[in-house]
Amino acid sequence: MKKRLISLAVAGALAAPLMASAQGTHVTIFGRLQAEYATIDIDGFRNQTAITDDALQSRWGLQIAEDLGMGLRALGRVEFAINPGSGRQQTAREQWVGLGGDQWGELKFGRVQSPFKDFAGGQTIDPFAYTSLHATGSGGLMVSSLNGYGAGDNGFVNSAVRYDSPVVEGFSLSALLMPGSADKLSPAANNFGVGGDPTNAGGKNGEWDFQIAAKYSAQFDALGVDVFGGYSRDNRSEWQKDVGGRNEEIYRGGASLSYDEFRLRGQYEYVNNANPFGGAATCTDAAAFGQAVGPISLDGGRGQCNSAMNANGDGYLWMLGADYTIGNTMLVAQGGMTKAKSQGARGIFGASAKRNVENITVGVIHNLSRRSSLFGGYQRVWVNDRNIVVGDADRNVYSVGVRHDF
């Protein structure tokens, strides 16, 4: 009995500091579960149907905050993506630690989201973000490079610092810097682009990449106005310079106008010197039911990714959409175009012809409650790619799904 009492006393003494250190720290478990019944029918190939969440909407995570006093907070976030339809193992999303203040904003260190994804346009103006009907990634309306600097579903930047300002008179600012120059952060391990991790936004030999965005939001009676813009720069490393690579630049502008239950939204991007190593000359293949390398599919056209530019080439993308809410139901219509300009041979990169892609989407989102919703719709994509010898492959996408937040 005495031994048991002594053991309990020792355990209590050890637990006391842990409990005390937890006081004042708030940990919130959050997540989202989604599954779609989607069919993708690419001209010239048999269609594919699956119940899955390849767009990586499903996730779970921990949001951590501690009040440090004087208006200062310690912050942290750990988040993982899951796929209920396929049993895919967890993949990392956001993983960062930082500081926040009411007067000066938030500063984050670690693996963070790109401001082009969640701050100025990107996923914020697409009601079908993270579904098979989305405008990014395989949808082809906005740049969604593998390395996270675009608006793609996997828009996360490793080894980065991000600052988000407070809102002052409707104006706010977000800036990201990726200072990492370690070899392990390179999107390609050698001069032939082999062996690296294309999801990395960094590089070796002193590559520093950055992104900055700003927006203005205001409400004038029933009229809501949101205007945004940004600039992204993916600098070439020394070995990319040796093989003919250039510094990639992306300019973005857009707006969203709402009146009562109606909203009109649009976005335009211009890409200069698209990076072929994880940049705008590559693209995520989320919800495409296939694997893609750059703009080229290796499995019979399944990995189409239409927003990719030609290597070291220029191009532009635009989208325009409208939605109208009736009660708990939102009706959505949107469309746009990608134009990759032709590019002559440079370094190890061969010449590429121009590529045009047009896209329309119609659908509906119905909220069953504040946390649960149903969605569905149709997307048509017209591809005019002069680089494809066997002919273009237009695409039809049909999808219905269910989503629940917790």
N, C-alpha and C positions, 0 to 999 in steps of 0.2 A: 504494500500500500504506500509506504513512504517513497519507494522508488518511482511509483506512478505519480505521486504528488510532486516530486522533484522534477520529473520529466515534463509535467504540465506547466510547472513554474518556469522552467527553462524555455519551453516553447512559447509561453506567453511573453517572456522577456524579449525573445527574438522577434516575435510578431509585432510587438508594440511599436518599434521604430518604423516598420513597414506600414502599419496602419496610419501612423502619424504623418509619414511622408505623402500618403495618399490624400490627406485632408487638403482641400482646396483645389485638387486636381479633378477635372471632370472628363470622364471617358464615355463617349457615345458610340454605341454600335449601330451601324447603318448599313443599308444595302439595297439592292434591286435585283429582282428575278424576272426574266423575260424568256419567252419561247415563241418562235414563229413557225407557221406552216407556209413555206415559201417554195415557189417554183421559178426557176430561171431557164428560159428557153432562148438559146443563142442560134441564130440562123445557120443552117448547115450542120448542126450537131443535135443529138438527142437531148431533150430537156432533163433537168435534174430537180428533184424535189426532196426536201428534208424538213424535219422538225428540229430546229436548232437555234442558236444565238451566235452566229458567226460574227456579227457586228460588235460583239463584246460589250453589250449593254449590261449584262448581269455582273454584279460585283458585290463584295462585302468589304467592310473596313472598320477602322477605329479612328475617331476624331478626338484629339486630346487638347485640353486647354487648362491652364493654371493662371489664376489672377495673381500677379506679382505686386499689385498696388501701384498707385500713381498713374493709373490708366494704362499700365503695361501688362501684356499677357504673353505667356509662353505657349506655343502652339505646336501641334504635330499631327500628322496624318499618315496612316498606313492603309493601303487599299489594294485589293487583288481582284482580277477579273476571273469569272468562271463561265462555263458553258453548260447549262442544264440539259441541252439536247444531245451532247456528244460525250459528256463525261471528261472533257479535256481538263488537264490539270491546271491549277491556278497559275496565272501569269501576273506579273507586277504591273500595277498602275501607278498612282501617286505614292511616293514615299519620301516625306520631307519633315524637317523640324525648323521652327522659326520663332519670330517675335512679332507681336502686333500691338498697336496702340491706336486709341480713338482719334488722336490728333495727327498722327503721321503715317498710318496705314499698316501694311504687313510686309515682312521680309522673310522669305522661305529659302532653305538650303537643302538640296538633294535632287530627287527625281520629281519634276514638277510638270504641270501642263503648259503647253505653249499658249501665250496670250492670243495668238491667231486662232486658237481652238475655242477657248472658253470665255474670252473677254471682248474682243472686237470682231463681231461677225462669226464666221465659222459655224460651229455647232449651235450657237445661240440663236441663229435666225432660221434654222432648219427644223420644223416640227417633227420630221421623220429621221432625225439624227439617231444613230445607233440602231437602224433597222435595215432590211434589204432594200428599202425605198429611199435611202438617204441620198443627199446631194453630194456627199464627199466620198472619197475612196473609189469604189467601183462605179459609183454613180457618175462621177466625172464632171462635176460642176465647180469644184474648188480644189486647189492644190492640196494634196494630202500625202506628202512625202513620207517615206518610211522612217526618217529620222525624227519626226515629231514637230518640225517647224511649220508644217501646214495645218490644215483643219481636219485631218483624218482621225479615225476612231482611235488609233494608236498614237495620238499626238502628245507624247511624253518625252521630255528632254532630260537625259542623264547628266549628273555632275554639274548642276546649274544653280544659279541664284536668281530669284525672281522678286520684284518689288511691285506691290499694288498700292496705289495712293488712296486716301480717303476721297469721298465725293465732295467737291467744293463748288457750290453754285451750279450743280449739274455736270461739272467736268471731272473726269478721273483719268488716271494714267496707269499703264502697266508696262514693265520693262523686264527683259530676261537677258542674262549673260551666261554663256557656257564657256568658262575659262579653261576647262580641262585640256591639257595637251599630252596626256599619257597615251602610250601606244595602245593600251587596252581599250581606250575609248574611240578608237578609229573605226569608221564604218567599213573600211577595207584594209586588210592586213598587208597587201603588197601593191605594186604598181599595176597589177592586172585586176585589182578589185576582188581578189580571192582570199578567203580565210577570215575576214573581219565580220563584225556584226552590223548589218545595214541599218538597224534601228538606232544606232548611236548617232548623235549629232555632232560629236567632237572629232578630233583628229590628232595626229602626232605632229611633232616639229613646230609647236607653237601656234596652232590654229585656235583663234578666238572667234566665237560666233555670238550674235546678239539679235534681239528683236525688241521693238518698241511699238506701243499702240496707245491710242487715246480715244475717248468717246465723250459725247455730250448727250444727256437725257433730260427731258423736260416734259411737263404736262400742262397744256393750256386748255382748261375746261375739259371738253371731251376729246381733245386732240392730243395724242402722245407722240413725241418726236425723239428718235434715237439716231445719232449720226456718229460714225466711227471711221477710223483710218489707222494705217500702220505700215511699218517698214521692217523687213526681215533680211538679214545678211548671213549667209553661210560661207565663211572664208575657206579658200583652198589651203591645203597643207603644202609643204615643200615638195613632197613626192607627187601630189596631184598637179602641181605646177609643172613638174618635169614631164608629165605625160599629156600636157595640154589642157588641164582643168582650169576653170575660171571661178572667180568669186560669184556666187549666186545671190541675186537680189530679187525681192518680191515686194511690190507696192500694192496696198489694198485700200479700198474705200467703199463705203456703203451706208445705207440708212434703212430705218424701219419707221413707218408712219402708221398710227392706229387711230381709229375714230369709232368710239363705242365698241362694238363687237367685230369690227372689220380691221384687218391689218394688211398693209402692203410693205414688202421688204425686198431689198436687192443688194447685190454685192458685185464688185469688179476687182480683178487682180491682174497685174501685169508681172510676168516672170522674165528676168533678164539673166542669161547664162545659166541655164538649169544644170544643177550638179548631178552627174550620173552616178555618184557614190552615195546613195541614201538621200539625195536631194529631190528637187522637183522633176528630175528625169527618171525617178522611180516612183512607185505608188503602192499604197497598201491595197490588199485584195480582200478586205473584209466583206463578207456577205456575197462574195462572187462564186462560192462553191468551187474554188480551185486555187492553184498556186501560180503566181506571176513573178517574173523577173523583169523589172522595169516595165515598159509598156507591152512586153511580149509574153504570151502565155506558153508554158511548156507542157500543158496537158490538154491539148485539143481545144483551146479557146476558152476554157473555164475561168482562167484568171484574168479576164479583161480588167484593165485599170485605166480608164480613158482620160484621166486628168494629167497623166504623165507628159512632160515636154520631151523634145528630142535632146540628146546629150549635148551640153554646151549651147543649146539653142534658146530662142526667145518664144514667147507666146502669151496668150491672155485667156482669162476665164471670166464668165459672168453668169449670174443667176438672178431670176426675178420670180417672186412668189406672192401669193395672196391667200389669206385664210379668213373664214367667217365662223364665229361661234354662236350656236343656237342652244341655249341651255347648257347641258353637259357635253355637247357634241361640237367638234371642230371640223369644218370642211376645208380641205387643203388642195391647192393647185399650184404647181411651180415648174419651172423649166429653165433652160439655159444652154450655154455652148462653151466648149473648149476648143481653142485653136492653137495647135503647136506649129510654129513656122518651120520651114525647111532649114536645114543646117548643113553647111559644107564640112568636109573632113577636117579634123583638127587633132593633132597628136595621134593617139591610138584609136580615136573614134572616127568611124566612117561617116560618109555623108548620109543624111536622112531627108526623106521627102516630108511635105507638110501633112498634118493629120487634123481633121475636123470631127467633132463629135457633138451631136445635139441630143437634147434630153427633155422629156416631159413626164410629170408625175401627178396623179390625182389620187386622193384618198380621204379617209375619215379617221378621226380619233375620238373615241367616246369614253368619258370618265365615269366609271361605275361608282367611284368614291374619290376621296382626296388621295388615296394611295393606289388604287387599282384602275386599270384602263384597258380597253380593247382598241385595236387599230387594224387597218387594212387598206389596200390600194393597188394601183397598177402603175408601172413605169415602163416607158418605151425609150430605147436608146438607138439613135442612128449613127453608124460609124462610117466615116470616109477616110480610110487610111491607105495612102499610096505606097506605104512600106510593106504591105501584106501582099504576097504574090498570089495567094489562092483566093483573094477577094475579101471584102469586108464581112463582118459578122455582126449584124444588128441584133438587138436583144429585147425580149419581153420579160418583165418580172411581175409576178402576182404574189401577194403576201397577205396573211392575216395573222395576228398575234395577240398575246395578252402580257401585261406587265404589272408587277406589284412592287411597291416600295415598302421598306420596313426600317 
